[in-house]
Amino acid sequence: MKDIGKGWVEGSAQEFLGLSDAEAAYVEAKVALTRAVRERRLALGLSLASMAKALGTSQSRFSFIEKTPYLLVNFGARGGTRTPTRV
């Protein structure tokens, strides 16, 4: 991790979280999969509720499935991109 001043460092999510190459690849795959699910739903013009109904699940469950890896992205697991993080 590279010190960029005033208590901020820059590095990859893998460095920040101490992930192995396999763990980083797993996180990247989960993020890519949920992005693809969301993009497909939007391309079909479906709301969360209508997509959930079509799949036989609840809107809240489908929303969780669609957004959970985005929580990882917001936490800093961006699949190797360099993101400033305050320590």
C-alpha positions as CSV (number, residue, x, y, z in Angstrom):
1,M,0.0,0.0,0.0
2,K,1.3,3.4,-1.0
3,D,1.1,6.4,1.4
4,I,-0.5,9.3,-0.5
5,G,-0.5,11.7,2.5
6,K,-2.6,13.0,5.4
7,G,-3.3,9.4,6.6
8,W,-4.5,8.1,3.2
9,V,-3.1,5.1,1.5
10,E,-3.6,3.7,-2.0
11,G,-3.7,0.1,-2.9
12,S,-5.7,-2.8,-4.3
13,A,-8.6,-4.4,-2.5
14,Q,-6.5,-7.6,-2.4
15,E,-3.7,-5.8,-0.5
16,F,-6.2,-4.0,1.8
17,L,-8.1,-7.1,2.7
18,G,-5.1,-9.4,2.7
19,L,-6.7,-11.7,0.1
20,S,-4.9,-14.5,-1.7
21,D,-5.0,-14.6,-5.5
22,A,-7.8,-17.2,-5.4
23,E,-9.9,-15.2,-2.9
24,A,-9.5,-12.0,-5.0
25,A,-10.6,-14.0,-8.1
26,Y,-13.6,-15.3,-6.2
27,V,-14.7,-11.7,-5.1
28,E,-14.2,-10.5,-8.7
29,A,-16.3,-13.3,-10.1
30,K,-19.1,-12.5,-7.6
31,V,-19.1,-8.9,-8.4
32,A,-19.1,-9.6,-12.2
33,L,-22.0,-12.1,-11.8
34,T,-24.2,-9.6,-9.8
35,R,-23.4,-6.8,-12.3
36,A,-24.5,-9.1,-15.1
37,V,-27.7,-10.1,-13.3
38,R,-28.6,-6.4,-12.7
39,E,-27.7,-5.4,-16.3
40,R,-29.9,-8.2,-17.7
41,R,-32.8,-7.2,-15.5
42,L,-32.5,-3.6,-16.6
43,A,-32.1,-4.6,-20.3
44,L,-35.4,-6.6,-19.9
45,G,-37.0,-3.5,-18.5
46,L,-38.0,-5.3,-15.3
47,S,-38.4,-3.9,-11.8
48,L,-36.9,-5.7,-8.8
49,A,-40.4,-6.8,-7.9
50,S,-41.3,-8.2,-11.3
51,M,-38.0,-10.0,-11.7
52,A,-38.4,-11.5,-8.2
53,K,-41.9,-12.7,-9.0
54,A,-40.7,-14.2,-12.3
55,L,-38.0,-16.1,-10.4
56,G,-40.4,-17.2,-7.6
57,T,-38.7,-15.2,-4.8
58,S,-39.3,-12.0,-2.9
59,Q,-38.3,-8.6,-4.0
60,S,-36.2,-8.1,-0.8
61,R,-34.3,-11.4,-1.5
62,F,-33.7,-10.6,-5.1
63,S,-32.5,-7.1,-4.1
64,F,-30.1,-8.7,-1.6
65,I,-28.8,-11.0,-4.3
66,E,-28.3,-8.2,-6.7
67,K,-26.7,-5.8,-4.2
68,T,-24.6,-7.9,-1.8
69,P,-21.3,-7.8,-3.9
70,Y,-21.8,-4.1,-4.3
71,L,-21.4,-3.8,-0.5
72,L,-18.0,-5.4,-1.0
73,V,-17.2,-2.9,-3.8
74,N,-18.2,0.0,-1.4
75,F,-16.0,-1.6,1.3
76,G,-13.1,-1.5,-1.1
77,A,-13.0,-4.9,-2.8
78,R,-12.9,-3.5,-6.4
79,G,-11.1,-6.5,-8.0
80,G,-7.7,-5.0,-8.0
81,T,-8.4,-1.4,-8.9
82,R,-6.6,1.2,-6.8
83,T,-8.8,3.0,-4.4
84,P,-7.7,5.5,-1.7
85,T,-8.5,4.3,1.8
86,R,-8.1,6.2,5.0
87,V,-6.2,4.4,7.8
